[in-house]
Amino acid sequence: MARHAPATRLTTHEVTNQPEEFAGKNLYETDIALKEAAQREAGAWLDTPLNALGAVVGSEQVLELGELANRHPPELTTFDRYGRRIDEVRFHPAYHALMALAMEHHIHDIAWARDGAGGHVGHAALLALFTQAEAGTMCPMSMTYSCVPALRRSPEVGNAWLEKLIGGRYDAPLKPIPDKAGVTIGMAMTEKQGGSDVRANSSRALPLDGGGRSYALVGHKWFCSAPMSDAFLTLAYAPEGLSCFLVPRIAPDGERNGIQLMRLKDKLGNRSNASAEVEYHHAYAELVGEPGQGVKTIVEMVHHTRLGTIAGTLGIMRMALAQAIHHVSGRRVFQKTLIDQAAMRGVLADLAVEYEAAAALVMRIARAFDGADESERALARLGVAAAKYWLTKRCPNFVYECMECLGGAGYVEESPLPRLFRESPLNAIWEGSGNVIALDILRTLAREPSALAALELELRRAAGVSAALDREIDAFLGRLRTGMPGEGEARLVAERMALLLQAALLVRHAPAAVADLFLQTRLGDAAGRSYGAFEGAFDLAAVVERQLSS
């Protein structure tokens, strides 16, 4: 937090050659790549909510809230002082303030309030912005947003929850749903013996009302994200097979439901957000979707949470880049401002191009979620997987390179870079790790001819702009048409697909300097294996200037 008039003339030395505090910035107005991409994909209406949130999350107060929520992680309270079981997680007040702010700006429901008219782009852009201040709270925001399609499958179960979710405000205390101003909904799927293989689950669902939707759940979940949510979508075996259930924290009789928190995970990052191991002790649950169709039902939630993973990754990348640019613009070395050093300018230009490509891809995929026709829906299914695979893989090294721009100062916990670095691997693991995602892409291509057609349509929109890109696209699509690649090639297919989508978007929409550097260093042979390692006559000044002038 910035302090009033800190002393710079000390007894032993004078503090000079340090950048100003990073605070008081509108994180949307200063991000030209996100601004252009969001407005292009959703329309000018989105400028107002993004501008409002950008000003708030870039403020000194909210940036400090993000720091506090991670410095004071949640604590599990299994029993109260009288020995009564409560299974609650206690959070620092900063966490509650951030959650309230996020719901006030409608990150959780803007997509559904807009009914597809650019709403998913709005959700992704708002989530990316908020992540720059604090990432952990975006987990419950993403899951609350993502549960809506599943709840709509069973209106008799979901409507009461949707009435509180869409338009709802943050209301933390545990109390009956009719008494709440808003709700959040989490997810609990994986078990110790199965992980991503949810069909290996052992949790059982015992019918309570002879053919109705009420069940009692018995079993465990190894990961339950945001365990203080008001309810959870979960998977368990009913007599008809693996099914999806909504498990509220309060049972219909008003008692606490049979959900016991065994422990909180001690995670590498995402410290503000609680993740728990839970057990169901005949917990009351209601069937969502058809019995035996649990995977089909909950996969819609997973599909939408994947949009959150790429939007969150974008936010992490942006804050890391913004910190790097801020530092090198305010520090001198060897008689030059650091940003004016040739080697540093090359690194910054390369990082900037990486971010520009990520912003273009995330916003375009979000628009596909808004699409009403099958082609757009198919592009959403395929594109979100490709984007998740590639962007989340690139994120840790991207953040590290930004950290290095600050030197030793970036490695110290007073800087936000260590927190961003710890956060950077999460989205690659959450909602399907690299192999799971890459294999999903192959399955989608094999099972859905519309997916390949949608991919080709999107890539061909860039036809004629770059002969080199046209050749790359022809070769890639030709390879997919000659026979489905084997599982051993899944990662290569995912990587190539994401890069070509990024290239196609940049040559159509980005300045020539940005597109040219991306094409030559990501698809060409003029680059090395680290940021800033390339040769050629590129307009690096124009690439970096976009980051400075915004």
Residue, then its C-alpha position, 0 to 999 in steps of 0.5 A: m500500500a502506498r504511504h504518505a510521503p515516505a522518507t527517501r533521504l536516510t542517514t546512510h543513503e538516499v533512495t533513488n532510481q526506484p519506480e513509483e508505486f503501482a496503484g491508482k491505475n484503471l486496469y482496463e483503460t491501460d490494457i489496449a489488447l483486452k479493450e480492443a478484443a472485448q469490444r470487438e467480440a461483444g460490442a461497445w456496451l461492454d466498455t462501461p462495466l469493464n471501465a467501472l471494474g478496471a478502476v476499482v480493481g486497480s485502486e490501492q485499496v483493492l490491490e491491498l485486499g488481494e494481498l491481505a486475503n492471500r497473506h491470511p489464508p482460510e482456516l478450518t473450524t470443525f467444531d465450535r467452542y461447545g463441541r458442536r460440529i459446524d464444518e466451517v471455513r473462516f476467512h479474513p475480512a479481505y476475502h469477504a470484501l473481494m467476494a462482495l465486490a466481484m458479485e457487485h460487478h456481476i462476474h458470476d451472472i452477467a452472461w445469464a443476465r445478458d442471455g447470450a448477447g455478448g454476456h460470456v465475453g463480459h464474464a471472461a473479460l470481467l474475470a480476467l480484470f478481477t484476477q489481476a487484483e486477486a485470483g482465488t475469489m474467481c474460483p467460486m465466481s467461475m463455478t457459480y457462473s458455470c453451474v447455470p446450464a446444469l441447473r436449467r436441466s432440472p427446473e424443479v430443482g434449479n429454479a429456486w437457486l437460479e432466482k437467488l443466483i442471477g442478480g444475487r449479492y454476496d451473502a456469506p453466512l450460512k442460512p436457509i436459501p429463502d433468507k439469502a440475498g444471493v448464493t454461490i455454488g461449488m463443485a465436488m467431483t474427483e475422488k482419491q481412486g479416480g481423479s479425472d476418471v470420474r467413472a471410478n468414483s465410489s460415492r453412492a446415492l440412495p433414493l429417499d422418495g421412491g422414484g423422485r429426485s431426493y437422495a442420500l449421498v454416502g462417500h468422499k470427495w478429494f477436492c471440493s472447491a470453495p467449501m463455503s458455497d451454499a450448494f455443490l454439484t457432485l457425482a455419485y452412483a445411483p441405481e441407474g448409474l453415475s448421476c449428478f446431484l445438487v447438495p445444499r449445505i442446509a437440508p430441507d429440515g433446516e439442519r446442517n446437511g451431512i457434509q463433513l470437511m475433513r481438512l483443507k488442502d495446503k496448496l502451492g498457490n490460490r491461497s485465499n480460496a479454500s479447497a477441502e476434502v469432504e465426506y458425505h454422511h447420508a447428505y441430502a441431495e437432489l438429482v440434476g438431469e437424468p439418472g445415470q447421465g451424470v457425466k453428460t449433465i456436469v460436463e456442461m459445467v466443466h465446459h463453462t469453467r474452462l472459459g474461466t481457466i483461460a480468462g483467469t490465465l489472461g488476468i495473471m499474464r496481464m498483471a505480470l506484464a503490467q508489473a514488468i513494464h511499470h518497473v522497467s519504465g521507472r528504473r535506469v541502468f547503465q545510463k539508460t532507462l531499462i526499457d530503452q535497453a535493446a535486450m530488454r526491449g526485445v524481451l518486453a516486445d515478445l512478452a507483449v505479443e504473447y499477451e496480445a495473442a492470448a487476449a485475442l484468443v480468449m475473447r474470441i472463444a468467449r464470443a463462441f460461447d455466446g453464439a446461437d448456431e452450431s458452428e459457434r457452439a462447436l468452435a466453443r467446445l474445441g477452442v476453449a480446450a485448445a486455448k486452455y491447453w496452450l495458454t495455461k502451459r505458457c503462463p508459468n514461464f511468462v510470469y517468470e520472465c516478467m519476474e526476471c524483469l524486476g530482478g531480485a525485487g521481483y523475487v521478494e514477497e513484497s512484490p506481487l510477482p511471487r503470488l502470480f508465479r504460484e498461481s500460474p500453474l493452477n489453471a493448467i491443472w484445474e478442469g483437466s490437465g494437459n493430457v486430458i485436454a489434448l485427448d478431449i480435443l482428439r475426441t471432439l474432432a473424431r465425434e463431431p464433424s461440425a467441430l473441424a468444419a467450425l475450426e476451418l471456417e475460423l482459420r480461413r477468415a484470415a485467408g490471403v493476409s499472409a501466404a506463410l500462414d495460409r500454408e501453415i493452415d493448409a498443412f494442419l487442416g490437411r493432416l487432420r483430414t487424412g486421418m485422426p492423429g493418435e493419442g501420442e500426437a494429441r499435445l502437438v495437435a492442441e498446441r498447433m491448433a491454438l497457435l494457428l487460431q492466435a495467428a489468424l486473429l492477429v493478422r486480421h485484427a492486430p497492428a502489423a508490427v504485432a502480427d508480424l512478430f508473432l508469425q515469425t517467432r511462433l510459426g516461423d524459424a527466426a526465433g530461439r527458445s526463450y522470450g526475446a531470443f529472435e533475429g530480424a527487422f521487427d518493429l519492436a518499438a511499435v509493439v512496446e509502445r502499445q503497452l505504454s500508450s494505453 
